[in-house]
């Protein structure tokens, strides 16, 4: 039983170590554009059933009840981490290719191999040939090429992309559609502010910004991280105390085993 208690306490320490790692990653990305915080999720392990009645039936007056059992848990395990896609604050940058989504949705990016990834990071740039690309060089769908002789770019709240020439005339290049998912928490995080669709997230639903269930675009703004530093500090203190209590459980079980070993017959 003592060794079982040791393993149970050790599982608690391991779970809180993972919890601290997730919290540390959230805090480290507090300044990352459009970063979405993670929440660790845990599950209890299998239960053991221990009989509570004595097994010695030779004692008069004692009748064994086979249904009298106590369920004793064997610890905890980390099941998954969940992305929390709450809205981050919008910060004004004044850059014409900085775009923030206010509401639900993701920008669609086409990688060099033709596959698609998704992001909330709207800090776009121009490539050498005038194509609007993300920071890591993926093309913003459906693909816009800006003439070098253009004075500027205008992106409306409903996704219309216009170029402005030196005479002040506007020419529409197309519409910047965005994607949403029925279960965005099921997206796979790839790093570099990128996400990939999975069976859990479902297929992307493409729509026009501002339409029902789709967020609007804000040119000249970027979305900040949704990490709340106060909340993360509280979570870190709670995880630290839980780790400490589990470590004291290990020490207590060790002391009990030492006492038992020192008993004289």
N, C-alpha and C positions, 0 to 999 in steps of 0.2 A: 504494500500500500504506500510505503514511504517513497519508493522509487517512482510510483505512479504520480505522486504529488510533485516530485521533482520535475518530471516531464511536463506536467500541467503548468507549473510555474515557468518552466523554460519556454513553453509555447507562448505564454503571455509576454515574456521579455522579447521574444522574436517578433511578435505582432506589434509591440510598441516601437521596436526598432524600425520596422517598415513604416509605421505611422510617422515617426520622426523624419524619415527620408522623404516622404511625400510632403510633409510640412516644409522641410528645408527647400525642396524644389519650388514650392509655391512662393516662398519668401525670396528665393534667388531670382525669380522671374517677375518680381513686382514692377519692374520698369520695362518689361518686354511688351512690345506692341501687340495688343489684342490677345494676350495670353489668357487662357482659361484655367482656373485653378482645378486641382485634383482633390478628390475626397476618397480616402481609403475605406474599404468595406470589409468586414470580418464576419466569420461564421464560427459557431461553436462546433466542437468535434463530437465524435460518437460517445454515447453514454454507456457506462457499465452498470449492471444491476447487481446489487449486493443484498443478500438475504439478511434480514434483521433478527430473525428468531434463532435460538440455539439449535444446533444439529444433534445434541445429545438427548435422545428420546427416552433414556433410562431414568431420567430424573422425574419423580412423581409430580403430577400436576402441570407439567409442561407439555403443551400440544403444539406441534409445528404447523404454522400456516404457510403453505407453499407460495401464496400470493403476496406475502409480506416482504417486499423488496424496497430498496432505496436506490434511486438513480443518481450516480455520481459522474459528473462530467470529466472529460479528459483533456480539456484545454480549448484553445482557440487557433484559428488559422486565417490567413489573409486570403480573401476570395477574389477581389478585383479592386481596381481604382476607377472612379467615376469622374468624368469631366463635367464641370458645372458651367453651362453656357449662359450665365447671366450677363446682362449688358454691362460693359465697362464704360467709364466716363469718356466723353469726346473731348479731345484736346486740339485746339486750333493751331495749325502750323503755317497756313498761308501758301503752302506749296500746291500748285495746280494739279499735280498728279498724286497727291495724298487724298485718299477717299476712305471714309468711314461708313459702315453700315449701322444705321440706327434701327434696331429691331432684329428680326430673324433673318438668317441667310448667310451664305458664304460666296466669296468670289471663286470662279472656276479658273483653274490654271492648267495649261497644257504643257506637259514635260517634253523634252527632246525626243523621247521614245514614243510619243503620241498618246500616252496614258494621261489621265486627269487626276488632279489633286485639288484640294479645297483649302481656303484660308480666310481668316477674318482680318489679316494684316493688309491694309490698303496702301502701304508705302510703295508706290509703283515708280518705275523709271522708264526712260527711253533707251532702247538698244541702239547699236551703231546704225541700223537701217531705219530707225524711227518707230519701231514696234514697241508698244507698251508692254513692259515685262515686270515681274516681281523682282525683289531684291536678289533672289538666287537665279534669275534668268528665265523663269518659266513664263510662257506667253499668257497674257490675260485674254480670256475668251470673251467674245468670238473672234478676237484678233483685230487690233486697230493699228494702223500705220499713220504716223503724223508727218506731214510734209515739213521739211526743215525750213521752208520759207514761211511757215505759219507763225502768226504772232502769239497764239496761245490756244489752250484747250478749255472747253467748257463742258462740264458733266452735270446734268440736271439731277434733281432728286428722284426722278422716275427713270434714270439710266440713259437718257439720250446723250450721245457724245457728239459735240460740235467742235469744229476747228474754226478759228477766227483769223482772217487774213489781215494785212496791214491797212486795208480800207475799212475794217470794222465789220465786214460781211461775214456771216456764219454759214457753214456748210456742214450738214449732218453726216456723220460717218456711219452711224448705226446705233443700236441699243445695247447697253451693257446689262445683260441678264444676270441674275444671281440664282443660286441653288439653295434649297433647304432640304432637310431630312426629317422624316417622321420621328426618328430616334437619334438626334445628334450625339447623345451620350455613347452611342455604339460606334462612333467613328474611331478609327485607329490613328493615334497621334504619331507622326513620323519625325518630329523635330523640325526645326527651321520654320515654325509656325504653320506647318502643313498638316492636313488630315486626309485620310484615305477612306473611301466607303468600304463597308463590310456588310456581311449578311445581317448583322444586328442593326446597323444603321438604316438599312433599306436603300433603294435606288434614289438618286438625287431627283428632286422635283424642281424643274426649271421654271422661273417666272420673272415678271417685270417688277423692278423695285417700286414699292408703294402700293402694289396690288394687295389683295387680302392675304394675310399671313406672311407677307414679304416685307422686309424692312426698307427704309428709304436710304438714299445715298447722300452724304454730305461732303462736298468737295472742299479741300483745304483743311480737313480734319483727319485725325487718326484716333482709333479707339485705344484706350489705355487698358492695362491689365485689370481684371476684376478681383484681384487678390486684396482682401481686407487685412492690413497688417495687424490690427488689434485682435481680430478673430484668430489669426494664425498664431499670435503670441499666446493667447489663451489656450489654444489647442496644444501648443508645444509644452506649456506648463502642465496641462492635464496629462499628456503622454509621458512626460518626465516623472510625474508622481506615480502614475500607473506602473512604469518600469521599475521605479524604486520599491514599490510595494511588492511586486513580483520577485524582485531580488531578495527582499527580506523574507519572503515565503521560502525561498531556497535555503536561506540561512537557518530559518526556524526548523525546517524538515531535517537539515543536517544536524542540528543540535538534538533533536528528538532521536535520531538514529544513533548518535553518540551516547546518549543516556541509556538507550536500550542495549547497546553493546557493552556498557559498563556495569550492567546489572549482574549481581552475583546470585547464583542458584542457592 
